Amino acid sequence: MRNGFQTAILFSLISVLPAAAATCPGNVTYHDTFATQGPGWNTTTGPTVKVTMGGGKADFNFTGAGLGQSLQYTVNQYGDLSLCATVSAPATAKAENEAAGITFWGIGPGTYYLFEVTVDGQFYVGSNNNGSFTTLFAKQANAAVAKGVGVSNNLQVTTKGNLATFYVNGTQVGTITGVAPSGGGNVGIYSETSTTSAEPMDFTDFQIAVP
């Protein structure tokens, strides 16, 4: 599903227009609008992707189809939290099945849970164990996901103990019971090209909030 997967350690309303980022519920302790590359993000990656942050977005540039890249925020580890991000495909991109999302419950450079949406209106939840993905919610269409390029989706995952609840544009789309790391876990972002081209999705907002 995700060929050539690499990981770099570091550190919601449906609309036909880009959605404004909602304030993540709780006490926001970190908020990045990617005006510049903030301290703590390490965008050094392998040869198949270059990540840049600035001008209001985190931009993933891949060399081919079927590639994914995560960037983990490791400045702190988190227990219960709400994690939010705004993702979109550029208006100039092809409307394919490229995806982007947020990672949580991370315990290393290649071990975390992932919640993402695709340009063609689907969402996915899975866990990654050093490059081996386990599907928890298979990619499935949901009316909460805004389809197409040039539009935004606001993603939110809220964790409490071993329970994680997922929202797209303010609408709950699923809940899982997983394994939260003892003492808290790392969080981050993830982008993935389509299965047929090097088209990725970008981030324009990222927030971490605690109860």
Number of C-alpha atoms within 10 A of each C-alpha: 10 17 11 14 18 20 20 18 20 20 18 25 15 20 15 12 12 17 19 15 21 18 16 24 17 13 13 16 9 11 15 18 21 19 14 14 18 13 9 13 18 17 21 15 16 13 9 15 18 15 16 15 20 14 13 15 22 26 20 23 20 22 14 17 19 21 25 25 26 27 26 29 22 21 12 10 17 22 20 19 23 25 26 28 29 28 32 28 26 18 11 9 15 17 18 21 21 28 28 31 29 28 27 31 27 26 20 15 19 21 20 27 27 26 24 24 31 32 28 18 20 20 25 20 24 18 22 16 15 14 17 13 17 13 14 17 14 12 16 13 15 15 12 21 27 27 25 21 21 16 19 30 33 30 29 30 23 21 24 14 15 14 14 22 16 22 20 27 23 16 18 15 15 15 17 15 13 15 12 23 18 12 8 18 21 26 27 27 24 22 27 28 27 23 17 12 17 20 27 30 28 25 26 23 21 26 22 23 20 18 12
